Structures are given as structure tokens and as C-alpha cells.
Amino acid sequence: MEAVEHSPLGTTAAAERDLDQLAHALHRAAESADRQVELLDGVAGSLPVLIAQLSELTARVNTMNDGVAALNRQLEGLVTLLVPLAGAERDASRVERLFRRCRRKDAPSAGEAQPE
């Protein structure tokens, strides 16, 4: 047995085992590469659909941005209209307080008789 291990026949058998292991490892690597290619093919196949959906989403967002910009312009216009109204309301409130003060001054006190 020892003679066979040291003979060219033993060396050949060891080389065959090494080659067999190498062949199995290469086969596993090839199967793994095939699975990765299939996976990448699936990803590549889904990209056009994803691109279309992203394009649609981008268009919707742009439409929403346009709507928001229009709403913002309307709100700015409303604020521009409301500023003078707020000033007028403030002035009316001051006039109202002024008339209340005048009425109090003109009103007789509790002890005074009211003119008839």
C-alpha cells in the first residue's frame, strides 16, 4: 500500500482527487453564477416598469408643486387684500371705544337727576 502511495500511480490518484474536488468547486461556482445572472436578469427586467412608475410619480409631484404654487399666489393675494381690512377693523374698534367714552362722559351719574 505504501509502495502504491509513493509510486506514480499514487501520485496520479491524488491528482485525480484534487482535480475532482476542483471540478466540484467549479461546478458549484458556475451554479452560483447562473443564479446571480438569473437574479440580475430579473432586476433588469423590472427596471423599465420601475422607471415608468418613477416618471409618473415625478409628473404627479410636479403637478402638485404647480398646484401649491398657484395656491400660494392666491394666499398672497388674499393677504394683500386683508391687510387694509385689518387696519380698517382696528380703526373702527378705536372709534367705537371713543364713542363709548363720550357716552360715559355725557351720561348722568347715579346721584344726578336726568334732564327731561
C-alpha positions in Angstrom: 0.0 0.0 0.0 2.9 2.3 0.9 4.5 1.5 -2.4 1.4 2.4 -4.3 1.2 5.8 -2.5 4.7 6.7 -3.4 4.5 5.3 -6.9 3.3 7.3 -9.9 0.0 5.5 -9.6 -0.5 7.0 -6.1 0.5 10.5 -7.3 -1.9 10.1 -10.1 -4.7 9.1 -7.8 -4.0 12.1 -5.5 -4.0 14.4 -8.5 -7.3 12.8 -9.7 -8.9 13.5 -6.3 -7.6 17.1 -6.3 -9.0 17.5 -9.9 -12.3 16.0 -8.8 -12.6 18.4 -5.9 -11.6 21.3 -8.1 -14.2 20.2 -10.7 -16.9 20.1 -8.0 -15.9 23.6 -6.7 -16.0 25.0 -10.3 -19.4 23.4 -10.8 -20.8 25.0 -7.6 -19.3 28.3 -8.6 -20.9 28.0 -12.1 -24.3 27.2 -10.5 -23.9 30.3 -8.2 -23.0 32.5 -11.2 -26.1 31.2 -13.0 -28.3 32.0 -10.1 -26.8 35.5 -9.9 -27.3 36.0 -13.7 -31.0 35.0 -13.3 -31.4 37.4 -10.4 -29.8 40.2 -12.3 -31.9 39.4 -15.4 -35.0 39.7 -13.2 -33.8 43.0 -11.8 -33.0 44.3 -15.3 -36.5 43.2 -16.5 -38.2 45.1 -13.7 -36.2 48.3 -14.3 -38.4 49.6 -17.2 -41.5 49.2 -15.1 -39.8 51.0 -12.2 -38.6 53.8 -14.4 -42.1 54.3 -15.8 -43.6 54.4 -12.3 -40.9 56.9 -11.2 -41.6 59.0 -14.2 -45.3 59.0 -13.4 -44.6 59.9 -9.8 -42.4 62.7 -10.9 -45.1 64.1 -13.1 -47.6 63.9 -10.3 -45.2 65.7 -7.9 -44.6 68.4 -10.5 -48.4 68.8 -10.9 -48.8 69.1 -7.1 -46.0 71.6 -7.0 -47.7 73.7 -9.7 -51.0 73.5 -7.6 -49.2 74.5 -4.4 -47.5 77.4 -6.2 -50.9 78.6 -7.5 -52.5 78.3 -4.1 -49.6 80.2 -2.6 -50.1 83.0 -5.1 -53.8 83.1 -4.2 -53.0 83.2 -0.5 -50.6 86.1 -1.1 -53.4 87.9 -2.9 -55.7 87.3 0.0 -53.2 88.5 2.5 -52.7 91.6 0.4 -56.5 92.2 0.5 -56.8 91.5 4.2 -54.1 93.9 5.4 -56.1 97.0 4.7 -59.2 95.4 6.2 -57.3 94.6 9.4 -56.3 98.3 9.6 -59.9 99.4 9.0 -61.1 97.0 11.6 -58.6 98.3 14.1 -59.6 101.9 13.3 -63.3 101.0 13.7 -62.6 99.5 17.1 -60.8 102.7 18.1 -63.7 104.8 17.0 -66.1 102.5 18.8 -64.1 102.9 22.1 -64.1 106.7 21.6 -67.9 106.8 21.3 -68.2 104.6 24.5 -66.0 107.1 26.4 -68.0 110.0 25.1 -71.3 108.4 26.2 -70.0 107.7 29.6 -68.9 111.3 30.0 -72.3 112.5 28.8 -74.3 110.1 30.9 -75.5 111.4 34.3 -74.1 109.9 37.4 -76.3 107.8 39.6 -76.9 110.6 42.0 -77.8 113.2 39.4 -81.3 113.8 38.0 -81.7 113.2 34.4 -82.9 116.3 32.4 -86.4 115.9 30.9 
